[in-house]
Amino acid sequence: MLDSYSDKFRIIKKEEFSTPLSELNLAEIKLFSKSTTICEAVKFATDKKVSTFAIGENKIEGIATEDEFLKFIGSDYEEFKDRTLEEIADFSPRVLEINQTILEAILIMGAKKLRHMLVKDGEKIRLLLLKDLLRFASNRFEKDLEEYSVKVNWSDNGVYLQERTNFDETNGEDVDLTTHIFETPIRKVMFNEAIFCDVSVSLGEAVRLMKRELTSSIILMEYETEMRGILTAKDLLNKCYGQVDFEKTLVSEIMTAAPHKLLEQEVLAVAIKNMNKFKYRNVLVCNQVGYPISIVSILEMLSFICSKLKLD
């Protein structure tokens, strides 16, 4: 019986991740001068719903993402709005070439914990995002994931039922990686504990906690037991700076309410299906009783898979 179950999984080859970045149809972005003000950048981010800026005069010199805005500005937009991107940029960005592969990108992004990568395409600058990694994975492994269903509710009574035999990480290094890896429980790729805040606090208080904890997302709870929503650094850049009073606005007015979640026992295949269906880059992970314990990104899932590939 075990053999017949194992036979349904195909071998995953390194070449499946050798797609050049040129085939991903990455979005082109403009180069912003170092003298661009925070106010000008925020207006552009709000209008275009972007969260990453390539910075330089005639070539890429730095990068500023929603995380840099959070670290630099926090909840004090009025104090910093007339400062420049030069003051918040990371001037040691890792830049890929358009002919490099998705495997190279995943390995670099995973090792450096990056959620954005600038890509040089001749005179053009393109941007590789987590949504591009999700699109790649969903398309590349579409047939392998067909039998798995999108899951919004675990079950009527909240009890998790084991449906499949989980992927066994104890396999020897000489054993080929197969699509059974998609049946790895999400808990195997949880590397960050969730950060919480009460849903009743002001936006300013929530942002100060995010800044102090060095986190780009925070989960909003009620009575310390019920999850009500999530707030991200991208929300701040796209919806808050220059638009709301951080101390007079409740975090509940800005948060994404009732975000989807999965149990830690659920498998990667279901997580990827969910993320592709609902177009989010990260998934909230809860324990058996529904208490959020981590947030896992598509990058962490793909980094885990690529770490098991035979790269020689």
BELGIVEN-V912384 format. One record per helix or strand. SS is the DSSP state (H for helix, E for strand). FROM is the first residue (numbers start at 1). LEN is the number of residues. If there is no record, write none. Layout:
BEGIN
ss:SS from:FROM len:LEN
ss:SS from:FROM len:LEN
END
This chain:
BEGIN
ss:H from:2 len:5
ss:E from:11 len:1
ss:H from:14 len:4
ss:E from:20 len:1
ss:H from:21 len:4
ss:E from:27 len:3
ss:E from:31 len:2
ss:E from:37 len:1
ss:H from:38 len:11
ss:E from:52 len:4
ss:E from:62 len:4
ss:H from:66 len:8
ss:H from:77 len:4
ss:E from:84 len:1
ss:H from:85 len:3
ss:E from:90 len:1
ss:E from:95 len:3
ss:E from:101 len:1
ss:H from:102 len:11
ss:E from:116 len:6
ss:E from:124 len:6
ss:H from:130 len:11
ss:E from:178 len:1
ss:H from:179 len:5
ss:E from:185 len:1
ss:H from:186 len:4
ss:E from:193 len:1
ss:E from:196 len:3
ss:E from:202 len:1
ss:H from:203 len:11
ss:E from:217 len:6
ss:E from:226 len:7
ss:H from:233 len:8
ss:E from:250 len:1
ss:H from:251 len:3
ss:E from:256 len:2
ss:E from:261 len:3
ss:E from:267 len:1
ss:H from:268 len:11
ss:E from:282 len:5
ss:E from:292 len:6
ss:H from:298 len:10
END
